[in-house]
Amino acid sequence: MTTLFVTRHPGAVEWAERQGFNIDRQIDHLDPAVIQPGDTVIGILPVNLAAEVCARGGRFFNLSLDLPPEARGRELSADDLEHFGARLEEYSVKKTT
């Protein structure tokens, strides 16, 4: 079982380290084909990728924030993430036909 943190943001990596999360690999982009049953994926993913993680038997934890509009579109530091209430929330996502 592997824990992947999908982010390209240094502030998010530092935030996760401060939280003491046990992350096996930090990656910029997720190839869902690598997900094995029992793997954990942390990050902010498009819903179709989150659904594929879940369909492959993985767990998906969204990095959720209470981000005001004026803070969007800029690089956030670990301090910013803490200020905006960063937290991991588990979602089970399923594609319907």
N, CA, C and O atoms as CSV, one atom per row, in Angstrom:
chain,resi,resn,atom,element,x,y,z
A,1,MET,N,N,0.843,-1.181,0.000
A,1,MET,CA,C,0.000,0.000,0.000
A,1,MET,C,C,0.887,1.243,0.000
A,1,MET,O,O,1.805,1.378,0.809
A,2,THR,N,N,0.588,2.133,-0.918
A,2,THR,CA,C,1.382,3.338,-1.128
A,2,THR,C,C,0.509,4.563,-0.914
A,2,THR,O,O,-0.666,4.573,-1.279
A,3,THR,N,N,1.097,5.598,-0.318
A,3,THR,CA,C,0.418,6.880,-0.183
A,3,THR,C,C,1.075,7.870,-1.123
A,3,THR,O,O,2.267,8.156,-1.014
A,4,LEU,N,N,0.281,8.391,-2.048
A,4,LEU,CA,C,0.753,9.362,-3.032
A,4,LEU,C,C,0.155,10.727,-2.719
A,4,LEU,O,O,-1.035,10.840,-2.426
A,5,PHE,N,N,0.985,11.758,-2.784
A,5,PHE,CA,C,0.511,13.129,-2.625
A,5,PHE,C,C,0.666,13.795,-3.978
A,5,PHE,O,O,1.781,14.001,-4.457
A,6,VAL,N,N,-0.466,14.132,-4.595
A,6,VAL,CA,C,-0.466,14.722,-5.934
A,6,VAL,C,C,-0.534,16.233,-5.791
A,6,VAL,O,O,-1.590,16.799,-5.507
A,7,THR,N,N,0.612,16.879,-5.993
A,7,THR,CA,C,0.679,18.336,-5.969
A,7,THR,C,C,1.977,18.789,-6.613
A,7,THR,O,O,2.983,18.080,-6.592
A,8,ARG,N,N,1.934,19.967,-7.177
A,8,ARG,CA,C,3.144,20.595,-7.710
A,8,ARG,C,C,3.480,21.847,-6.906
A,8,ARG,O,O,4.328,22.642,-7.312
A,9,HIS,N,N,2.816,22.019,-5.768
A,9,HIS,CA,C,2.949,23.237,-4.972
A,9,HIS,C,C,3.833,23.019,-3.751
A,9,HIS,O,O,3.500,22.203,-2.892
A,10,PRO,N,N,4.951,23.729,-3.657
A,10,PRO,CA,C,5.858,23.582,-2.509
A,10,PRO,C,C,5.174,23.874,-1.173
A,10,PRO,O,O,5.487,23.226,-0.175
A,11,GLY,N,N,4.259,24.824,-1.132
A,11,GLY,CA,C,3.556,25.134,0.107
A,11,GLY,C,C,2.731,23.966,0.603
A,11,GLY,O,O,2.649,23.729,1.809
A,12,ALA,N,N,2.119,23.233,-0.313
A,12,ALA,CA,C,1.326,22.067,0.072
A,12,ALA,C,C,2.223,20.954,0.602
A,12,ALA,O,O,1.866,20.271,1.563
A,13,VAL,N,N,3.381,20.770,-0.018
A,13,VAL,CA,C,4.328,19.752,0.447
A,13,VAL,C,C,4.792,20.095,1.863
A,13,VAL,O,O,4.828,19.227,2.735
A,14,GLU,N,N,5.147,21.360,2.090
A,14,GLU,CA,C,5.581,21.774,3.422
A,14,GLU,C,C,4.454,21.612,4.442
A,14,GLU,O,O,4.692,21.166,5.564
A,15,TRP,N,N,3.234,21.972,4.058
A,15,TRP,CA,C,2.080,21.822,4.951
A,15,TRP,C,C,1.922,20.362,5.366
A,15,TRP,O,O,1.732,20.076,6.548
A,16,ALA,N,N,1.998,19.440,4.413
A,16,ALA,CA,C,1.847,18.008,4.710
A,16,ALA,C,C,2.947,17.529,5.654
A,16,ALA,O,O,2.695,16.732,6.558
A,17,GLU,N,N,4.165,18.020,5.441
A,17,GLU,CA,C,5.269,17.653,6.329
A,17,GLU,C,C,5.000,18.146,7.748
A,17,GLU,O,O,5.246,17.425,8.715
A,18,ARG,N,N,4.497,19.372,7.872
A,18,ARG,CA,C,4.169,19.922,9.193
A,18,ARG,C,C,3.101,19.087,9.904
A,18,ARG,O,O,3.109,18.967,11.129
A,19,GLN,N,N,2.189,18.515,9.125
A,19,GLN,CA,C,1.113,17.712,9.702
A,19,GLN,C,C,1.594,16.324,10.108
A,19,GLN,O,O,0.907,15.614,10.843
A,20,GLY,N,N,2.759,15.943,9.633
A,20,GLY,CA,C,3.306,14.630,9.961
A,20,GLY,C,C,2.715,13.489,9.163
A,20,GLY,O,O,2.761,12.338,9.597
A,21,PHE,N,N,2.152,13.795,7.988
A,21,PHE,CA,C,1.577,12.743,7.157
A,21,PHE,C,C,2.678,11.824,6.632
A,21,PHE,O,O,3.769,12.275,6.283
A,22,ASN,N,N,2.375,10.543,6.585
A,22,ASN,CA,C,3.307,9.557,6.059
A,22,ASN,C,C,3.047,9.406,4.559
A,22,ASN,O,O,2.139,8.684,4.145
A,23,ILE,N,N,3.845,10.087,3.764
A,23,ILE,CA,C,3.669,10.097,2.308
A,23,ILE,C,C,4.842,9.357,1.676
A,23,ILE,O,O,6.005,9.669,1.929
A,24,ASP,N,N,4.510,8.367,0.846
A,24,ASP,CA,C,5.561,7.588,0.193
A,24,ASP,C,C,6.155,8.323,-1.007
A,24,ASP,O,O,7.366,8.303,-1.226
A,25,ARG,N,N,5.277,8.975,-1.783
A,25,ARG,CA,C,5.764,9.690,-2.970
A,25,ARG,C,C,4.926,10.926,-3.227
A,25,ARG,O,O,3.698,10.892,-3.136
A,26,GLN,N,N,5.602,12.017,-3.548
A,26,GLN,CA,C,4.937,13.237,-4.015
A,26,GLN,C,C,5.107,13.257,-5.521
A,26,GLN,O,O,6.216,13.100,-6.030
A,27,ILE,N,N,3.994,13.454,-6.241
A,27,ILE,CA,C,4.026,13.479,-7.704
A,27,ILE,C,C,3.264,14.697,-8.200
A,27,ILE,O,O,2.342,15.179,-7.541
A,28,ASP,N,N,3.660,15.191,-9.373
A,28,ASP,CA,C,2.997,16.356,-9.959
A,28,ASP,C,C,1.670,16.005,-10.618
A,28,ASP,O,O,0.720,16.787,-10.582
A,29,HIS,N,N,1.615,14.821,-11.220
A,29,HIS,CA,C,0.425,14.392,-11.960
A,29,HIS,C,C,0.184,12.916,-11.676
A,29,HIS,O,O,1.128,12.147,-11.495
A,30,LEU,N,N,-1.082,12.529,-11.638
A,30,LEU,CA,C,-1.441,11.147,-11.333
A,30,LEU,C,C,-1.783,10.383,-12.596
A,30,LEU,O,O,-2.605,10.825,-13.399
A,31,ASP,N,N,-1.149,9.235,-12.767
A,31,ASP,CA,C,-1.554,8.254,-13.765
A,31,ASP,C,C,-2.352,7.209,-12.988
A,31,ASP,O,O,-1.760,6.411,-12.261
A,32,PRO,N,N,-3.681,7.191,-13.122
A,32,PRO,CA,C,-4.494,6.278,-12.316
A,32,PRO,C,C,-4.146,4.808,-12.524
A,32,PRO,O,O,-4.484,3.974,-11.683
A,33,ALA,N,N,-3.488,4.479,-13.611
A,33,ALA,CA,C,-3.124,3.083,-13.874
A,33,ALA,C,C,-2.161,2.535,-12.824
A,33,ALA,O,O,-2.039,1.318,-12.690
A,34,VAL,N,N,-1.476,3.395,-12.082
A,34,VAL,CA,C,-0.528,2.929,-11.064
A,34,VAL,C,C,-1.205,2.590,-9.743
A,34,VAL,O,O,-0.566,2.016,-8.862
A,35,ILE,N,N,-2.469,2.926,-9.583
A,35,ILE,CA,C,-3.167,2.724,-8.321
A,35,ILE,C,C,-3.487,1.247,-8.122
A,35,ILE,O,O,-4.052,0.592,-8.998
A,36,GLN,N,N,-3.116,0.741,-6.958
A,36,GLN,CA,C,-3.393,-0.627,-6.552
A,36,GLN,C,C,-4.403,-0.614,-5.395
A,36,GLN,O,O,-4.491,0.378,-4.671
A,37,PRO,N,N,-5.153,-1.682,-5.218
A,37,PRO,CA,C,-6.072,-1.738,-4.070
A,37,PRO,C,C,-5.330,-1.434,-2.768
A,37,PRO,O,O,-4.249,-1.965,-2.512
A,38,GLY,N,N,-5.934,-0.570,-1.956
A,38,GLY,CA,C,-5.336,-0.191,-0.680
A,38,GLY,C,C,-4.450,1.034,-0.735
A,38,GLY,O,O,-4.058,1.550,0.311
A,39,ASP,N,N,-4.121,1.518,-1.931
A,39,ASP,CA,C,-3.328,2.741,-2.046
A,39,ASP,C,C,-4.151,3.938,-1.589
A,39,ASP,O,O,-5.381,3.914,-1.631
A,40,THR,N,N,-3.460,4.979,-1.154
A,40,THR,CA,C,-4.095,6.224,-0.745
A,40,THR,C,C,-3.572,7.339,-1.634
A,40,THR,O,O,-2.368,7.449,-1.866
A,41,VAL,N,N,-4.485,8.165,-2.128
A,41,VAL,CA,C,-4.128,9.322,-2.942
A,41,VAL,C,C,-4.634,10.563,-2.230
A,41,VAL,O,O,-5.806,10.660,-1.867
A,42,ILE,N,N,-3.724,11.512,-2.037
A,42,ILE,CA,C,-4.033,12.790,-1.401
A,42,ILE,C,C,-3.806,13.883,-2.435
A,42,ILE,O,O,-2.832,13.836,-3.187
A,43,GLY,N,N,-4.698,14.866,-2.477
A,43,GLY,CA,C,-4.498,16.001,-3.376
A,43,GLY,C,C,-5.813,16.616,-3.789
A,43,GLY,O,O,-6.855,16.385,-3.176
A,44,ILE,N,N,-5.738,17.399,-4.838
A,44,ILE,CA,C,-6.930,17.997,-5.439
A,44,ILE,C,C,-6.984,17.460,-6.863
A,44,ILE,O,O,-6.168,17.823,-7.710
A,45,LEU,N,N,-7.955,16.592,-7.110
A,45,LEU,CA,C,-8.044,15.917,-8.404
A,45,LEU,C,C,-9.345,16.249,-9.108
A,45,LEU,O,O,-10.349,16.549,-8.461
A,46,PRO,N,N,-9.331,16.195,-10.449
A,46,PRO,CA,C,-10.601,16.247,-11.175
A,46,PRO,C,C,-11.453,15.047,-10.760
A,46,PRO,O,O,-10.922,13.988,-10.423
A,47,VAL,N,N,-12.743,15.214,-10.785
A,47,VAL,CA,C,-13.649,14.175,-10.289
A,47,VAL,C,C,-13.470,12.857,-11.049
A,47,VAL,O,O,-13.607,11.792,-10.446
A,48,ASN,N,N,-13.170,12.893,-12.340
A,48,ASN,CA,C,-13.006,11.650,-13.089
A,48,ASN,C,C,-11.784,10.863,-12.611
A,48,ASN,O,O,-11.811,9.632,-12.593
A,49,LEU,N,N,-10.716,11.562,-12.226
A,49,LEU,CA,C,-9.544,10.856,-11.705
A,49,LEU,C,C,-9.807,10.325,-10.296
A,49,LEU,O,O,-9.382,9.219,-9.963
A,50,ALA,N,N,-10.498,11.097,-9.476
A,50,ALA,CA,C,-10.853,10.625,-8.136
A,50,ALA,C,C,-11.719,9.366,-8.244
A,50,ALA,O,O,-11.542,8.428,-7.467
A,51,ALA,N,N,-12.644,9.341,-9.192
A,51,ALA,CA,C,-13.500,8.168,-9.387
A,51,ALA,C,C,-12.675,6.958,-9.815
A,51,ALA,O,O,-12.954,5.834,-9.398
A,52,GLU,N,N,-11.672,7.186,-10.639
A,52,GLU,CA,C,-10.841,6.062,-11.085
A,52,GLU,C,C,-9.991,5.517,-9.938
A,52,GLU,O,O,-9.790,4.307,-9.834
A,53,VAL,N,N,-9.491,6.408,-9.080
A,53,VAL,CA,C,-8.759,5.964,-7.889
A,53,VAL,C,C,-9.645,5.028,-7.070
A,53,VAL,O,O,-9.220,3.939,-6.683
A,54,CYS,N,N,-10.865,5.455,-6.814
A,54,CYS,CA,C,-11.802,4.660,-6.013
A,54,CYS,C,C,-12.172,3.348,-6.714
A,54,CYS,O,O,-12.269,2.304,-6.068
A,55,ALA,N,N,-12.378,3.401,-8.026
A,55,ALA,CA,C,-12.736,2.197,-8.783
A,55,ALA,C,C,-11.616,1.161,-8.748
A,55,ALA,O,O,-11.877,-0.038,-8.852
A,56,ARG,N,N,-10.389,1.609,-8.606
A,56,ARG,CA,C,-9.237,0.707,-8.552
A,56,ARG,C,C,-8.958,0.212,-7.131
A,56,ARG,O,O,-7.975,-0.492,-6.898
A,57,GLY,N,N,-9.819,0.579,-6.190
A,57,GLY,CA,C,-9.653,0.108,-4.823
A,57,GLY,C,C,-8.804,1.011,-3.945
A,57,GLY,O,O,-8.417,0.630,-2.841
A,58,GLY,N,N,-8.515,2.214,-4.441
A,58,GLY,CA,C,-7.758,3.175,-3.647
A,58,GLY,C,C,-8.669,4.059,-2.819
A,58,GLY,O,O,-9.886,4.071,-3.000
A,59,ARG,N,N,-8.059,4.795,-1.912
A,59,ARG,CA,C,-8.783,5.782,-1.104
A,59,ARG,C,C,-8.348,7.163,-1.569
A,59,ARG,O,O,-7.176,7.385,-1.873
A,60,PHE,N,N,-9.302,8.093,-1.622
A,60,PHE,CA,C,-9.006,9.454,-2.071
A,60,PHE,C,C,-9.304,10.445,-0.957
A,60,PHE,O,O,-10.412,10.488,-0.423
A,61,PHE,N,N,-8.295,11.241,-0.616
A,61,PHE,CA,C,-8.434,12.312,0.363
A,61,PHE,C,C,-8.198,13.640,-0.337
A,61,PHE,O,O,-7.104,13.906,-0.835
A,62,ASN,N,N,-9.228,14.468,-0.371
A,62,ASN,CA,C,-9.123,15.786,-0.977
A,62,ASN,C,C,-8.451,16.752,-0.006
A,62,ASN,O,O,-8.759,16.761,1.186
A,63,LEU,N,N,-7.535,17.559,-0.521
A,63,LEU,CA,C,-6.949,18.643,0.263
A,63,LEU,C,C,-7.917,19.815,0.155
A,63,LEU,O,O,-7.910,20.554,-0.830
A,64,SER,N,N,-8.742,19.972,1.174
A,64,SER,CA,C,-9.800,20.981,1.166
A,64,SER,C,C,-9.330,22.249,1.857
A,64,SER,O,O,-8.574,22.202,2.827
A,65,LEU,N,N,-9.794,23.392,1.340
A,65,LEU,CA,C,-9.459,24.713,1.874
A,65,LEU,C,C,-10.712,25.577,1.887
A,65,LEU,O,O,-11.634,25.368,1.099
A,66,ASP,N,N,-10.731,26.545,2.787
A,66,ASP,CA,C,-11.764,27.577,2.773
A,66,ASP,C,C,-11.112,28.825,2.190
A,66,ASP,O,O,-10.742,29.752,2.910
A,67,LEU,N,N,-10.984,28.820,0.866
A,67,LEU,CA,C,-10.200,29.821,0.157
A,67,LEU,C,C,-11.083,30.956,-0.354
A,67,LEU,O,O,-11.989,30.721,-1.154
A,68,PRO,N,N,-10.828,32.185,0.101
A,68,PRO,CA,C,-11.612,33.311,-0.403
A,68,PRO,C,C,-11.213,33.644,-1.843
A,68,PRO,O,O,-10.098,33.334,-2.263
A,69,PRO,N,N,-12.106,34.265,-2.590
A,69,PRO,CA,C,-11.816,34.571,-3.999
A,69,PRO,C,C,-10.519,35.346,-4.209
A,69,PRO,O,O,-9.813,35.105,-5.188
A,70,GLU,N,N,-10.199,36.259,-3.321
A,70,GLU,CA,C,-8.989,37.079,-3.518
A,70,GLU,C,C,-7.699,36.282,-3.339
A,70,GLU,O,O,-6.630,36.761,-3.719
A,71,ALA,N,N,-7.773,35.081,-2.771
A,71,ALA,CA,C,-6.574,34.260,-2.579
A,71,ALA,C,C,-6.391,33.237,-3.701
A,71,ALA,O,O,-5.381,32.534,-3.741
A,72,ARG,N,N,-7.356,33.154,-4.603
A,72,ARG,CA,C,-7.275,32.174,-5.689
A,72,ARG,C,C,-6.298,32.621,-6.762
A,72,ARG,O,O,-6.101,33.814,-6.992
A,73,GLY,N,N,-5.693,31.640,-7.412
A,73,GLY,CA,C,-4.827,31.928,-8.541
A,73,GLY,C,C,-3.419,32.361,-8.173
A,73,GLY,O,O,-2.675,32.832,-9.033
A,74,ARG,N,N,-3.041,32.209,-6.911
A,74,ARG,CA,C,-1.673,32.537,-6.521
A,74,ARG,C,C,-1.093,31.365,-5.744
A,74,ARG,O,O,-1.824,30.542,-5.193
A,75,GLU,N,N,0.220,31.305,-5.710
A,75,GLU,CA,C,0.903,30.242,-4.967
A,75,GLU,C,C,0.706,30.465,-3.472
A,75,GLU,O,O,0.925,31.568,-2.970
A,76,LEU,N,N,0.294,29.420,-2.765
A,76,LEU,CA,C,0.038,29.514,-1.334
A,76,LEU,C,C,1.172,28.863,-0.554
A,76,LEU,O,O,1.682,27.812,-0.940
A,77,SER,N,N,1.556,29.492,0.535
A,77,SER,CA,C,2.576,28.934,1.420
A,77,SER,C,C,1.919,27.966,2.394
A,77,SER,O,O,0.693,27.883,2.465
A,78,ALA,N,N,2.734,27.239,3.138
A,78,ALA,CA,C,2.209,26.355,4.176
A,78,ALA,C,C,1.439,27.171,5.215
A,78,ALA,O,O,0.404,26.728,5.712
A,79,ASP,N,N,1.944,28.363,5.543
A,79,ASP,CA,C,1.234,29.237,6.486
A,79,ASP,C,C,-0.129,29.642,5.927
A,79,ASP,O,O,-1.120,29.667,6.657
A,80,ASP,N,N,-0.176,29.959,4.630
A,80,ASP,CA,C,-1.454,30.302,3.994
A,80,ASP,C,C,-2.433,29.130,4.104
A,80,ASP,O,O,-3.601,29.321,4.441
A,81,LEU,N,N,-1.952,27.923,3.820
A,81,LEU,CA,C,-2.814,26.749,3.891
A,81,LEU,C,C,-3.383,26.582,5.295
A,81,LEU,O,O,-4.568,26.290,5.456
A,82,GLU,N,N,-2.554,26.762,6.295
A,82,GLU,CA,C,-3.040,26.663,7.674
A,82,GLU,C,C,-4.084,27.745,7.950
A,82,GLU,O,O,-5.119,27.481,8.562
A,83,HIS,N,N,-3.800,28.959,7.495
A,83,HIS,CA,C,-4.724,30.083,7.704
A,83,HIS,C,C,-6.089,29.824,7.053
A,83,HIS,O,O,-7.125,30.210,7.594
A,84,PHE,N,N,-6.077,29.172,5.894
A,84,PHE,CA,C,-7.316,28.902,5.166
A,84,PHE,C,C,-7.934,27.556,5.523
A,84,PHE,O,O,-8.788,27.049,4.796
A,85,GLY,N,N,-7.504,26.976,6.645
A,85,GLY,CA,C,-8.151,25.775,7.177
A,85,GLY,C,C,-7.901,24.506,6.388
A,85,GLY,O,O,-8.791,23.663,6.277
A,86,ALA,N,N,-6.705,24.354,5.838
A,86,ALA,CA,C,-6.402,23.142,5.072
A,86,ALA,C,C,-6.652,21.895,5.905
A,86,ALA,O,O,-6.324,21.835,7.090
A,87,ARG,N,N,-7.241,20.906,5.251
A,87,ARG,CA,C,-7.552,19.650,5.915
A,87,ARG,C,C,-7.753,18.578,4.850
A,87,ARG,O,O,-8.037,18.879,3.690
A,88,LEU,N,N,-7.601,17.334,5.261
A,88,LEU,CA,C,-7.870,16.221,4.355
A,88,LEU,C,C,-9.256,15.677,4.641
A,88,LEU,O,O,-9.616,15.418,5.790
A,89,GLU,N,N,-10.031,15.506,3.572
A,89,GLU,CA,C,-11.382,14.956,3.674
A,89,GLU,C,C,-11.487,13.787,2.703
A,89,GLU,O,O,-11.213,13.928,1.511
A,90,GLU,N,N,-11.888,12.632,3.227
A,90,GLU,CA,C,-11.992,11.447,2.381
A,90,GLU,C,C,-13.299,11.464,1.587
A,90,GLU,O,O,-14.369,11.758,2.120
A,91,TYR,N,N,-13.179,11.143,0.315
A,91,TYR,CA,C,-14.334,11.036,-0.571
A,91,TYR,C,C,-14.308,9.684,-1.259
A,91,TYR,O,O,-13.248,9.170,-1.616
A,92,SER,N,N,-15.483,9.122,-1.438
A,92,SER,CA,C,-15.661,7.935,-2.250
A,92,SER,C,C,-16.436,8.377,-3.482
A,92,SER,O,O,-17.603,8.758,-3.388
A,93,VAL,N,N,-15.785,8.326,-4.631
A,93,VAL,CA,C,-16.366,8.864,-5.855
A,93,VAL,C,C,-16.632,7.713,-6.807
A,93,VAL,O,O,-15.774,6.855,-7.019
A,94,LYS,N,N,-17.832,7.702,-7.381
A,94,LYS,CA,C,-18.218,6.622,-8.293
A,94,LYS,C,C,-18.852,7.221,-9.542
A,94,LYS,O,O,-19.750,8.059,-9.461
A,95,LYS,N,N,-18.375,6.782,-10.680
A,95,LYS,CA,C,-18.972,7.192,-11.949
A,95,LYS,C,C,-20.255,6.391,-12.161
A,95,LYS,O,O,-20.281,5.175,-11.970
A,96,THR,N,N,-21.313,7.087,-12.558
A,96,THR,CA,C,-22.560,6.405,-12.874
A,96,THR,C,C,-22.714,6.361,-14.394
A,96,THR,O,O,-22.120,7.160,-15.118
A,97,THR,N,N,-23.508,5.427,-14.849
A,97,THR,CA,C,-23.656,5.289,-16.296
A,97,THR,C,C,-24.793,6.128,-16.809
A,97,THR,O,O,-25.063,6.134,-18.010
